[in-house]
Amino acid sequence: MSDSERYDPLSPRHPKIAKDSQERRMPRGLVIRLVAYLVVGHVLAAFLYLLFMVAGAE
């Protein structure tokens, strides 16, 4: 069988290397910090919104 008969156009050109797949993932600590900042940011925004709503009700 020749190489052209075994060619699969959907397969990656270079075989996946464990190092490449590891580099593409975000570090776990960064993901945890990102989620924490998003949650804290939304809680702070909700608190400020509540303050403005209470102040505007009078």
Secondary structure, 3 states (H helix, E strand, C coil): CCCCCCCCCCCCCCCCCHHHHHHHCCCHHHHHHHHHHHHHHHHHHHHHHHHHHHHHCC
